[in-house]
Amino acid sequence: MKVVIVGGVAGGATAAARIRRLDEQAEIVVFERSGFISYANCGLPYYIGGVIEDPEDLTLQTPESFFRRFRIHMKVHHEVTAIHPDRKTVSVKNLESGEEFEENYDKLLLSPGAKPLWPDLPGMDSKKLFTLRTVEDTFRIKEFVNQNNPKSAVMVGGGFIGLEVAENLRHLGLDVTIVQRPKQLMNPFDGDMASFIHAEMRKHGVKLALGYSVEGFAECEFGIDVLLKDSAPIHADMVVLAIGVTPESTLAKEAGLALGMKGSILVNDRMETSVPDIYAVGDAVQVKHYVTGHDALIALAGPANKQGRIAADNICGGDSRYPGSQGSSVIKVFDMTAATTGINETNARKSGLDVDTVILSPMSHAGYYPGGKVMTMKVVFEKGTYRLLGAQIVGYDGVDKRIDVLATAIHAGMKATDLKDLDLAYAPPYSSAKDPVNMAGFMIDNISKGLKQWHLADADKLPRDGSVTLLDTRTPGEYSRGHIDGFKNIPVDELRERIGEMEAGKKIYVICQSGLRSYIATRILEGYGFEAYNFAGGFRFYDAVMNDRALVENAYSCGMDK
């Protein structure tokens, strides 16, 4: 059997190695257009910033090392220019010599990845304008920085690459501005959770120009201007464009393979295309979202590698299936970590799901053990069924651990109420006896048993005419430092003695700093016959979203900020 693979990064390299492990006799040839294979795409921004010092650390394998280990020919600087399914060959061009030839195959695997969006705007040919997708792109940016010593940069786009490049350029001392059309960074997050990311970026000197449309670029002697619609240009020494990617599916289209959304390659759960003996994996293919079941494009390294393994199994006669992509991801944002899995509240509602959320701000480990840091968690679940749909976490420590537990729970089909039952490891340096994931489960279980909540979207809608009671259960000191207009302050520890101040028959909307004391207050009020609602997230969450406050690092066990 002869297998030809187009693309030697992530899915392509994984598939090649897997085929060899399953079939020692197979002839395997990989064509890679760039000069590098199996490179750490996600590490590229950190080479620019000097965190990764040696460029060789970016490449997990070389063509030589891959051949020594697997006896697989990795032909770099070779571009596949056409597929001929009728005669089972591909046309190939050697980009170094100019030689063109045909290569036959029994099985063909396409792993072409995705290419950066390159809008048709004036000034796109500027030498001071860059994208970041390949190792070569990284070297170009690094060379420009080293040779020109720029003092300022504009990032166009606020996704993973945009934030990572912005952070690394700040580490080099550049004045950095992120500009983009959406009014929030990191679309996998809900707007409220993205607020913490905004605050962290601003805290470290990154300027945010959100909600602005870029109309072009104008290079000048002393830099480049980013031209904005209905606003003054932003001047910088360099620009990095990271507005997203689009599937690299030209070969597939020209060969007559069926295409999906945004021109992606259509595959089934065996990673088979519409043409026999042709498979496709990675950023170029359309997948099913694991949570919604809807068609999706999810350009992440983890899914690409899994798809490569599945395609390899099936090429070698197996029957492996890809269940869909969940979109689990994590990003370092200066001192903070932000992570997400499943779907957010916004997309859940767009999908027609009836959802609810809990928001909590637990410590990363036991409060009495030194070094604990606050995190904020948002867990999304379906009303009625309590199906776990997604989660988002921002914090300084322990974020990746919790998001992976939640991602596993979603994959396992657990209900949100089941989170309370998870038996998670505990020792004071690592967690609490009630892990944050367990705490989310306790809160959702309470809701399933009748506990009522109110949310951020309700804050401006609550009547201020006295028809309801608005109650802030923090200390007078906390209340004086900031509160929501119309809320009366009665500390939770005084509530029983002052219960007579609550008017019978009126609904009571309760808030505290983190949600813990207001929950206790809600239970007290219910015990006295009142209908009470607890605010999801606490005043800390409200203040961060509404007033651009950064997430605090430390808090007391009661939820009070340190």
N, C-alpha and C positions, 0 to 999 in steps of 0.2 A: 504494500500500500504506500502510495506517495501522497503526502499532505503538503499543500502550499498554504502559508499563512501570510496575510497582508497586514503588517503592523506588528512591531516587536516590543511594544510597551504594554504593561499591565495585562489585559486579557490575552493578547497574542502570545506573550512570553510564558504566561501561566499555562496556556493550552499546549504550547510546544513541549514544555517540560513534562506535563501530565501525559501527553501522548507517548513520549519516550518511556516513561515509567510503565505504561500499560502495554507497549509494543516495542520491544527492543529491535525489531527488524524493520520497522517503518522508516521510509525516507522522508525526512522533514526539512523543508526549506522555508525560511522566514525572510520576507522582503520588508525592509524598513527604510522609509524615505529620508529620515534624518540620519545623523551620524552616531546616534546612541540608541541602545536597547535597554529595556528593563530599568529605566531611570526613575528616580523618586520625584515625580511631578510635583507632589505636595511639598517637597522640600526646597523648591526653586527660590521662593521669596527669601528664605533664610540664608541662602548663599549670597544674595544681593546685600543683605544686612550684615554679613560677616559672622553670623551665628554658626553656620557651616563654613569652615575655612577652606577645606580642601575640595576642589571641584570633583575629584575622583570619588568622593563620598556620595555624590549624587547618583552615581551609576551602580546599581546592585550587581550587574554583570556586564562583561564586555563580550563582543563576538568571540574572542579567543577563549575566555573562561567558559562561556556557554558551550562551545564546541568540545572543550576538554571534558566537561562534566556530562554532557548529554549527546555528543556527536550529532549536533544539529547545526546546519549552516545558517548563520545569521548574516544576511547580506545587507549591510547598511549602505546608505546613499544609492539605494535601488528603489525606483518608483514604479509600482504597477500602474500602467496607463489604461488597461482595458481588460475585461473579462469576456471570454468566449465560451459560454456554457455548452453550446452545441458541439464543440470539439474538445471541451474540458481543458482549456489552456488559458493562460494569462499573458498579456503583453507586458514586458518589463523594460525599463530604461535605466542603464547604469549612469547615474548623474555625474560621475567623475570622468568616465571615458566617452560618454555619449552613445555607447553601444546599445542597440535595441534587439531584443530577442523574445521568443515565446517559451514559456515553461508549462509543461503539462502537469495535470494533477488527477488524482482519484477523488480526493476530498479537498475542498477549499474552505478556509476560514478567514472571514473578514473581521479585522479589528482595527479599523482606520481611525477610531477616536472621533473627536470633535475639533472644530477649528474656531478660533476666536471670531466673534462677530466684528465685522469691519464695515461700518456704515459708509454710505456714499455721501460724504460730506466734504466741503472745501478744506484743503490743507492736509489731507490724509497722507500725502507723500512726504511730510516733514521728517527730517532726520532726527528730530527731537521728540518724535512720537513713537511709542513702543507698545507692544503687547507681550504677554508672558504666557507661553504654553509649552515651549520646548526648552531643552538645555541650551540650544543656540540662542533663543530669545534671552535667556538669562545672561549669557556671556555678553551679548550686545548691550544690555542695560548696565551690567557691571563695568564693562569697558568705558561706556559713556560717563558713568559716575567717576571712575578713576581718572579719566583723562580731562574731564571738564570741571570737576569739583562743583557740581550744581548746588545752589543754595535753597532752591524751592522746587516742588513738584506738585502736579495735579493728578490725582487718581480719578479717572472717569469710570464709575461703577463701584458699588459698595457691597459686593458679594465676598466670597471667601478669598479670592485672589486679591481683590481691591483692599480689603482690610489687612491682609498679611503683608502686602507690599507697602502699604502706608505705614504700618508699624516698623518694618525694617528700614524704610527710608528715614523715619524719625530717629531710629537708633543711630543712623549715620549723621544726624544733625540737621537734616533738611526741614524746611518749613513745608508742611504737607496739607493739601486741601482735597477732600473727597467731594466730587460733584456727581449728581445723578438725578434722573427724572423722578423715580419713586421717592416718597417722603420719609422712607425709613431704610436703614441698612439691613442687610441679611433677611431677605424675604422668607426663608424657612421659618422665621420667628414671627409671632404676632407683634403688632405694633407696640403693645404695652411692654413686652419682654425686650424688644429691640431698644427701648428707651435706656435700659441699663448699658447696652453696648454703646449707644450714642454718648452717654455721660462718660464712660471710660475712655473713649477716643478723645473727647474734648479735654478730659482731665490730663491727658498726655500731650496736649498741644495740637492735635489734629483738628483742623477746621472742617466743618460740615456744611456743604451747600446742597441741601436736599430740596427736591421739587423743582429743579432747574433743568431745562432741556438744552443740550449742547447742539449748536448749529454749525460748528466748524472750528477750524484752527488757523491761526495766522502766525507764521514764523517771522521773527524779526531778528535783528542783529544780536540783541541781548536776551533772547529767549523765545517763548512761544505764548500766544494768547489763546485761551479757550473762549470761544465766542458763545454767548448764552442768549437764549430767547428772552426778550423783555428784561434784560439786566446787563450791567456792565461786564466786560470780559474779565476773566481771571488770568493774571500774568504769572508765568512760572518759567523755570529754566528747562523743564522737561515735563512730558505727559506720558502716563501709562494708561492704556485703554483696556478696561476689563469689564465690559458691559454684558458679558455672557458668551456662550458658545452655541454653535449650531452643528448638528450631525454632519460628519464628513461622509456623504453618501453618493458622491458623483459617480463612482465606479458602479455601485449597485444600480443606480438609476439608468445609466447608459446600457447596462447589461440586461435590463428588463426585470429586475427583481422588484417585488411589491414593496411599496413604501408606506409608511405610517405618518403620524403627526410631525409637522415641521420638516418633512422630507427624510425622516429617520427610516432605518431599515426594519421592515416588518419581520418578526420571528415568532415562532411558537415557543412553548415552554421547554422544548428540547434544543432551543437556539438554532433551529433550522429555518432558513429563508424559504421563499416561495419556489425556489429552483432546487431540484434534487442535488444532493451532495455539496451544497453550499451552505455554510453556517455563518453566523455573525454574532459578535459580542461587543460589550463595552459601551462607550458613550454614544456610539452611532445608532444603537438599536432602541426601538420602542419596547417598553416593558409594562407590566401590570403593577400598579401600586398595591403593595401587600395589604394595606388597610382598607382602601376604598374599592379596589378591584378595577379602577379606571385606568385607561391608557396613560402612560407617563414617560417623561424623559428624565432620567436621574443620572447625572454625570458624576459618579464617585468611583474611587479606586476599588473599594471593597466589593461592590456589585460586579464590576468588570472582571475582577479576579475570579469570583465565584462562577460567573458565566463562562469564563475560559475553561475552568475545570469541567463544567457540565458538558460543554461542547466537545471537549476532548474525550470524555467518557463515551459520548454517543458516536463520535467518529470511530472509536475503537469497538463498537458493537454493543455498548451498554444502553441503559435506558434511564438516564438521569434527568431530572426536571427542575426548572427554575421556578420557585414559588412566587417571585415578585420582589420588588425593591421597597424597602421601608424608609429609606432616606435618612438613616442614622448618621449623624455627623457631629463633629466637635471642632472648635477653633479657639486658638489662643488669642486673646485681645489684650495686649500688654500684660498687666498683672492678673487679669480676669480670664476665666474660661467660660465659654458659652457652648451649649450642646442641645441637640434636638433629635427626636425620633418620631416616626409616624407622621401624622398630620397635625397642623396647628388648628386653633379654634376658627380662624378666618376661613381656611380651606375646607374645614369640616362643614361649616355652614353653607359655603358655596356648593358643596356636594349634596346639599339637601338633608344633612343629618341634624337631628335635634340633640344638641350637646349642652353639657355643663362643664364647669372647670372648678378645680380647687387650686388655690395659690397659697404657698406657705414659705416661710423663711427660716428653715432650721439651721443649726450649726453643723459644720462638717464632721465634727466629732464631739465627744462629751464636753460640756461646757466647763467642767471643773478641771479638765486637763489643758495645760497651756497650748496656745497656738491654734485653737479652733477659729474657723472663719465662717461668716454667714453666707448662705446661698439662697437664691429665690427659685422656687420650683412652680411650674404651672403644668398641671396634669389635665388632659382633655378626655372626656368619656361621654358615651351616649346615654341620654336620659332613658329611663325605663329598663333597658337591657344592662346598663352599666358596663358595656363593652369598652375596653381600654383602647383609645384611638391615637393618643400621642402625648408627648411631654416635651417641655423646654426647661432648661436649667441654666442659670448664670450664677457664678460664684468664684471663689478664689482657691478652693481646695475640695477635692472629693466629688467634683462635678462629673467627671468621666465615669467614675465608678457607678454612680446612681443612674446615669443615662443608659449605661449598658444593662443594668438590671431591668430598667423599664423597657428597653428595646427587646430584651429576652422575654419579658412578660407579654408584650404585644405579640411577638412571634408565636408564643405558646398558646395564644388565644385566651389568656386569663382575663377575667373580669377585673375592673378597677377595684372592686371591693376585696378581691383576693390578695391585693398587695399587703394587706394587714397581716396575712398569714405566712408571708415569706420568712424563712428561717435564715437570716443574714448574719454574717460574722460580726462579732462585737468585741472590741477592747477599747479602752478610753482613748488611745492615740489615733484610732481609726474611725470610730463611729460612736453612736449612742446605743443604749439598750433598746431604745425605740429609734431605729434607723429612719432617716428622712423618707425613704420609700415606704416603710411601714406607716409612718405618720400620715402620708398622703392617703394610704389605704384606710386608716382610721377615720380620716375626715370624710372620705367618700362613703364609708360605711355609715357614718352618722347621718349623712344626707339621705342615704337609702332608707333610714329609719325615721325620717321626718324633720331633721334639722334644716332650717331655712337659711339661705344666703342672699346677700345682695352684692352687686358687682360694680366695677368702676363705671361702666356705661350708665348705671342708675344714679350716679352721684348728683348730676345736674338736674335730674328729673324728680328727685325727692321733694315733696311739698314743704315749703317753709311757712305755711299759714297756720301752723299749730294743729293740723289734722292728724299728724303723726309725731312721734317723739324721736328726736335725733340725739343719740347718746354716745359720748366719747368717754371711754373707761380708763384712760391713761392717767398718770399723775398730773397734778396742776403744773408742774415744771415742764413736762412734755407738751401739755396742751398749750402753754404760753409760747412755746417755741414754734408753733404752727398747728393749725387745725382747719377743718372744713367749716365754712360759714354755716351757722344755724345749729351746730352741734353743742349740746350742753355737756359740761364736764362733771362726771361723778366717777371717781376712781373705783375700780372693781371691788377693792377691799372695803369700801364704804357703802356698797350698793344695798346690802341687806338692811342696814340701819336707815337708809334713805329711800327705801322702796316706796314709801308714801308719796314721794315726789313724782312717781310715775302715775299718769292719768289712766284710769281704767278704760278699756275699750279701744285704746289707740295702739296701732302697730308701733313697734320700737325697732329702729335701725341702729345697730351698735357697731362701733369701731374701736380699735386700739392700735398699738404700734405694729404688731406683727400678725394679729389674728387670734393669738392664744388667750389673752385676757378677755377679749370681746366674746370669745367662745364660752369661757367660764361665765361671763355676765349673761349671755344668752340662756344658758342652762338655768342660772338663778332666776331669771325673769320668767322662763317657762314654768319653773317650780311654783311661782306665785300667780300663775294663770295668764300671763301676758303672751301675746304673739310677737316673737322677737326674731330678728334677722341679723346674722353675723356677716360682716364685710369680708369678702374674699381677698386676702392679701395684706390688710392692715394699712395704717396711715403711711408707713414707710414705703410701701408699694405705690400708694396714691401719690405721694410726694415725688417719688422718682419719676413716675410717668408724667405727671402734670407740670412739674417744676424742674425737670432735668437734673435731678439729684443722682449722684453716683451711689452705687450700692455700698452700704457701710461694711466694714470688715469684721467688726466684733459686736456681739450683743450678749445680754444676760439671758439666763435660762427662761425668764418670764417673757422675753421678746423685746425688752427695753434696750435701746441702743447704748453701747458703751461710749 
